[in-house]
Amino acid sequence: MSLVLPSTSEASLQVFSGAIPKSLFPDTCNRKLDSSFLSRSHVRRRKRRVSVYMQLLNCSMVLQNHPKISTVHGIGHVSHGNIVFSQSMSVNCQCQRTESTGELTAKDGNVNWLLDAVQKPNPLNSVMNVPNVLEFEEVQQSKHESESSGSNGKLASVEKVKDSLHKVGIDSLEDEAWNLLRESVVYYCGSPIGTIAAKDPTDSNVLNYDQVFIRDFIPSGIAFLLKGEYDIVRNFILHTLQLQSWEKTMDCHSPGQGLMPASFKVRTVPLEGDDSATEDILDPDFGEAAIGRVAPVDSGLWWIILLRAYGKCSGDLSVQERVDVQTGIKMILRLCLADGFDMFPTLLVTDGSCMVDRRMGIHGHPLEIQALFYSTLLCAREMLAPEDGSADLIRALNNRLVTLSFHIREYYWVDMRKLNEIYRYKTEEYSYDAINKFNIYPDQIPPWLVDWMPNKGGYLIGNLQPAHMDFRFFALGNLWSIVSSLATVDQSHAILDLIEAKWTDLVGNMPFKICYPALEDQEWRIITGCDPKNTPWSYHNAGSWPTLLWQLTAACIKMNRSEIAVKAVEVAEKRISRDMWPEYYDTKSARFIGKQAHLLQTWSIAGYLVAKLLLANPSAASALINEEDKDLANAFSCMNANPRRKRGRQGAKQSYIVTCLKRTYP
């Protein structure tokens, strides 16, 4: 099995010929972590200092190393310089670990951290941090108490950690969030490659939260881009591109080429035959190990969106112009644009194939996937190099943009006028000119929606299939429809009007509801299968997710209504740090931390940072926003003026009547 598919031979030549800069594959691999820290976080390859949270929980150890690269030549390996590429299901970086005599103690680490906090200005407001001696002594006392306690006392010390953290030179929530975000960074061969999903010091059962998720890294990557730190995003883009080409199977079945993994983990394992050396392995999960075994449809879509954002923020277009990157874009597009049995321009997916990654009744054509798909098509069109081999792909891409935008705007939109129209629908229409094209029964309009829909405002429904409309409000799909211009200008303003009108329901005590309302009672039992994690008003069943702050902010900035985002950020700032940056919140008004929510959730941290950075510099949102071009708008206007084109054989200039002659036998 090859690292790069045979069809991408040009890309493989570029990868192996040294087109990837040495900064991506450095000559040294520095690594030495305390075994107790590894047992808690499962994160290898850490160079940065451990966060103050983990220091006070006696989880810090920073050791100097004297690494060296070792090369292994043999069957199934291709070497280039000091890098070894294996045809096994791993990308390896091999190095040797040697303990240094100059170890830093935990006390030294706290002293250095404090000095940095005092001397380093806040990057956002240039104000010096000035903790006093008493505050430092309190932190030292908390540290010694943590050291003297056993494992049973570490959960009880979390509250002391939180109290102490706010007393030690943290000038603002942004500083705290940046410290936590940087401590979540994962290293591969000495270079930053992504951020883990969460680093919860209170939970020993990490499941897969110690992995780098594609969708989870997007707000982290954007935060680093807006901060001017481009290397981690570049490394992430190029390494996940390598994973795209790997063979993916489950029960001997392989999905289509171009599928991006849901997540990957950097594993450090001993090098076979050499006890003094280790190697780094990228271990991806394409859904074959995920709960429910669902392939991540949104991973490739987010990858293209991040690739465009990288080019716009850094000005470095060389990455998207690389042969292997261009090939990766085309593979994703071909997978999405492949012909199938579907009559609609929307992508047909299974349940749980996006952010809502558990059974929640979104199978079919969920809005979130369609909004990301539309944004991906626009981003890819900007980045695809004009060449003869891309002509058919670009033509198919442009055609899909027109039909997809018409379909979503026309059939997914609901407001009071549209609801009244559906309420009066006639059913069982057999006609090419039917008004009720999808045979929607008026009784499907849920009672809650009749009272909930404001007179001013509207939204795009969650899903549309034959004889079925999912009237739930899904936040990410609606917000990204604004960002990507999938929704019209009027529809975009109406969505924000609805958010303002239903602020208590959608924001409450913590932004933002992932969907509204919750599935309850018999509906919950049937649709979720009695999922104990997706109980009403929890997790994906109408839980509140702080990470959605950055999508809300981008949408508000695009429509020149930043005051909505400012208000939402202020709500989050009241408690998100005190609650230790949870993954999600429960109850109808988001009053409780989620019953199974992980703390120090990275994309909760990054979502807040991106929102703050965008509000401080609204022009930076252009790296995320897709503006609708005039040609596309004109094409949509033509379709809107005459959506019911006459049915006929393509290219036929003359119609024929086929008759059947009945022969009578004597």
Secondary structure, DSSP 8 states (H G I E B T S, - for coil): --SS-GGGHHHHHHHHTT-S-TTTS-S-------HHHHHHH------S---HHHHHTT---B--B---B-----TTEEEETTEEEESSS--EEEEE--B-S--B-HHHHHHHHHHHHHHS--TTT-------HHHHHHHHHHHHHHHHS-GGGTTTTHHHHHHHHTTSS--SHHHHHHHHHHHTEEEETTEEEEE-SB--TT-S--TTTTSEEHHHHHHHHHHHHHHT--HHHHHHHHHHHHHHTS---BTTB---TT---SEEEEEEEEETTEEEEEEEEEEEESSSSSTT----HHHHHHHHHHHHHHHHHH---HHHHSHHHHHHHHHHHHHHH---S-SSSS--B-TTSSSS-S-SS--BS-HHHHHHHHHHHHHHHHHS---GGGHHHHHHHHHHHHHHHHHHHHHTEEEHHHHHHHHT------STT-SSTT---GGGS-HHHHHHS-SS-EEEEEEEETTEEEEEEEHHHHHHHHHTT-S-HHHHHHHHHHHHHTHHHHTTTSS-BSEES---HHHHHHHHSS-SSS-TTBTTBT-B-GGGHHHHHHHHHHTT-HHHHHHHHHHHHTTTTTTT--S-EESTT--EE-TT--SSBHHHHHHHHHHHHHHH-GGGGGGT-----HHHHHHHHHHHHS-S-----TT--S------------
